[in-house]
Amino acid sequence: MEQFHLKENYTIEDINALIEACAEESTYLEFKKATSLNKGDKERKEIAKDISAMANADGGVIIYGVDEVDHKASGISFVDGREFTKEWIEQIVMSNTQRPLRSFKVIPIRVDHKIEQSVYIVRIQFSPEAPHMANGKYYKRANFEVFTMQEYEVRNLYNLRHKTELEILGLFDIDCKPGLGKFNSFAFRPEIRIKNISNSIEFNYKMEVLVPMQYPLSSPSEINKFHNGNDGYYKVHTIPNKDPLFQGEVRTYASYMVIPLNREKLDSFLNLSMIIKLYYSNGVIQKEYKFSEYFTINGQPVTIDNFL
């Protein structure tokens, strides 16, 4: 039952299962009796408070129409969907939160297709626009309760909203092509892709590509223009950012390696790696790519049988 808040679809059988199991409330699950939906000012404020508290935490599910005793599901108390509609709940939340909260979905369950026998499941995601204020205060849910957030918690959420996160997607389009029509050299063209997976724009980032010194990148190459020194056994190519990296944007960098090889050198080459480091505002990511895993012809690993 602890994964109830992660479900995509809900039925009355799911609700009955919670009741039969005497499921307990948690940080991610809260039960509300039908009378919690009321058009009085106090109840309207409470609805916005409870839903915003989950959005300011890790998200979760609030079920309107399930009674609880000692924080455990105890029975169904139907909501009259003719009076309290899905749209009414949405409007209450949107109009009583600042910024207006949108990271939630109201899912109605109609028992025997009777609108007067409704249960409302409100599925709430952590909001990328958090923190959200309700009734002039910031709230969050933890365990069974809703708390007023401390100043530092509000500040941390504001900082998180502007925090960027990048990732290295990997190497692509790296199939080798025999050089000069012979199997004694290969053209190896890896494409490196990075992505902004956060909700903020990254302005300050750079990438380092470390290539074994005995197999330097060959011109023409975007990466080769930024060679700026050596690091042990590697040549270091540092690539500054040209433009901001927007939310969800993918950027591709292409390199070009002409690798002179013969049967005797193949095993030692396949034990080497290319290293990629990505520096950005909130961290550094480093990944290592072994040539043995990426050095292929027509999708098949290069072996000594490929040589004359």
N, C-alpha and C positions, 0 to 999 in steps of 0.2 A: 504493500500500500504506500510505501514511502516514495514510490515513483509516480504517484497519482498525478502530481502537478506537471509531469512531463508528457502526459498523454495528449494526442491530437484530437481525438473524438471521445465523446462521453454519451452514455446511455443511462436509463434509470436502473439498469442492472449494476452499473458501476456504483451508483449511489447506494443501492441496497447492500452491495458487498461491503461498503464502508461501514454501514450501520451494523450488519451482522458481525463484522470483525471488531466492533467497538473501536474503530480507528481513532487514533489520538491526533489532536492538533499539533502542529509543529511550526517552525519558521516558514514553511512552504505551504501549509494547509490550515484553513480556518473555516469553522462552521458558523453560520448565522441563521437564526430562526427567521421565519417569514416576516414577523413584525419588525425586523430590522430595516426592512424597506418601508419607509413611511414618509409622507410628504411634509412632515413637520420640519422646522428649521434645524432642530437638534439632530434628528436622524439623517437629514441630508448632509450635514457637516460630517457626521460619523462615517457615512459611506465614502466620502472623499478622503477622509483621514485614513481609513483602513486600506483603501486601494492604493493611495499614494505611498503609504508606509511600505508596502511590498515592492512597489516600483523603485523606491529608494534603497531597498535591500537587494535581495537576489531574485526577486520575483516569486511567484507562487500561484495558489488558487484559493479563492474565497467562494464558498458555496452558500447561496441564499436559499433557504428552504430545508435546512437540516438542523435539527435541534442537537444540543450537546449538554452533557452532564459531566462535570469535572474534566472538561476539555476532550471528551470522547463522544463520538457520534452516537445519538440515542434514538433518533426517529426522524420522520419527514413531517414538515409543516408546510403545506403547499402555499406558494405565492400565487395570488390572483393576477395572471398575466394580462387581464383586461384593464386593470388599474395601473399595474407597474410593468411597463414594457421594457424590452431590451433597450430601445432608444432612450427611454426615460433615464435608465441607469447611466448610459453613456453621456447624456447631457448633464446629469448631476456631477459626474466626475470632471468633465471638460470645463464646466463653468465654475467649479469650486477649487481648482488647482491652478497654481502659477509656477512655472509655465504650464499651459494646459496639457494634461497627461494624455498620451495617445497609445502608449505601449501596452494595451490591454484589449481583451476580446470578451464579449458577453455571449455565452452559449446557452440558449434556452433548451430545457428538456420539458416536453409536454407529455404527461402521463395519459395514456389512452387517447392521445390527440386532443385532450381537453385543455384549453388555454387557461382555465381557472385552476388547473392542477399543474402548476409550473414549478420547476426548480431552475435557478439561474446559477450557472458556473461562470465565474469571472476569472479568466486566465490572464495573469499579469507577468510581463517580462521585465527584467531590469531595464530601466529606461536609459538610453544613451544621452538623454537630456537632463538626467537627475543632477541635483536634487530638485524635487517638486514640493512646493509649499501648499499646505491646506489649512484654511482657517487662520492664516497668519503665522503658522509654525511649520517646521520641518519634522517629519516623523519617519521612523523606520520600525520594521517588525523584527523581533528576535524571540525565538522559542514560542511562548504562547501569548506574548504581549506586544503592544505598540508603545514605543518610547518616543519622547521628544529628543531629537538629535542634539548632541553637543556641538559647540562652535567648530571644533576641530574636525568632527565628522562631516559637517556641511562643507567645510573648506576642502577636505579630502575628495569629496564627490565632485566639487567644482574642478579641482585639479585633474581628476580622472577623466572628466569630460573632454579636457583639452590634451590628454595624453595620447601620444601616437604609438602605433605598434606596426612594425614592418616585418616581413618574412622573406626568406629566400625560397623561391618556389623550386629551384633546382636547375639542372642542365637540360637543354632541349636541342633537337635538330643536330645531333652530334655524330651522325653516321660518317665514317671515314670514306675517303675516296683515294684510290691508289694514285700516286704521283707519276707523271711522265709515262703513263701506260705500263709501268713496271711495278712489281711488288717489292721494291726496295725503299720506298718512301711513301708517306701517307699525308693527305691533307685532313686535318682534324679541326672542325669548326664548331665548337660548343657555343650555345647561346645561354646566357645567364639571365634569369628573370627574377625580379623582386616585386613585391606587392605591398601596398598600404592596406592593412586589414583593420584599421581603426576607424573611428568616426571623426578624426581630425586631420587636417592637412599637415604633412611633414615638409618643412622648409629646409632643414639642415640634415643632410645625410651624405655619405660617401661610401664607395665600395673599394675594397682591395682584392685583387686577384693575384695569388701567389702561384707561380709556375716553376717547375724544376728548372734549374739554370741550364742543364744540358739540352733542354727542349724549349728554347725561347719562342715567344710569339713572333710571327712574321708579318711584315707589312704587306698589304694595307690592313689595318685593324684599328677600330676605335679605341680598344683597350691599349694597344701598343703605344699610342701617343702619350700615355700617362705613366710610362716607366719611370720610377723615381728611386731606384736603389735595390739592394739585395738584403735578404734576411736569411742568413745561414745558407741552406741549399736552394733557396728560392729567389727568383726575380720578382720584385714587388711592383705591381701596376696599380696606382691609386687613381680612382675615377671620381671626380667631384660631381655633385649634382648640377644639372643645367637648369632644371625647372622644379617647382614644387611638385610633390607627389600627392595627388588628391585621393580622397576616400575611395577604396576599391580599385584604384588605378594600378595597372601592371606595367612595368618598364623592362625593356629587353636590351641587353648589351651583348654584342657579338664579338668573338675573338677568332683568330685564324692562326693555326699552328701547322707548320710543315715539319713533319717528324721523320728524320732519316733513321731507318731501322733495317736490321737484318735478323736472320734467325737467332744469332748469338745474343743480340741485344734485347730481344722481345721480352724474355722473362723478367729482366731487371726493370724494363720500362713498365710492365704491367703491375709491378709492386709500388710504383710511384703514384702520387696524388696531386690534384689541383686543389688549392685551398681558397675559399671565398670568405671574406670578412665584410660584414655590413655594419657600418657605424651610423647611428641616428640619435635623435634627441634623448631617447629613453633607454638606450642600451647598445650592446654590441652582439651581433650574431656571427658565429663562425661555423662553417660546414666544410667537410672534407669529402672530395669525390675521387675515389680510386679509379685509375685508368682501366683496371681490369674489369670494372663493372660497366664502363661507358665506352670502351674502345671497340667498336663493332663495324661490320660491313654487312649491309642489308639486314640489319637487326641481329646478326649473329656475331659472337665473340671472335676477335682476330686470333688466329693460331699460327703456328709455324707452317701449316699447310697452305697458308695464303702467300708464302714467299717462294720466289724462284729457287 
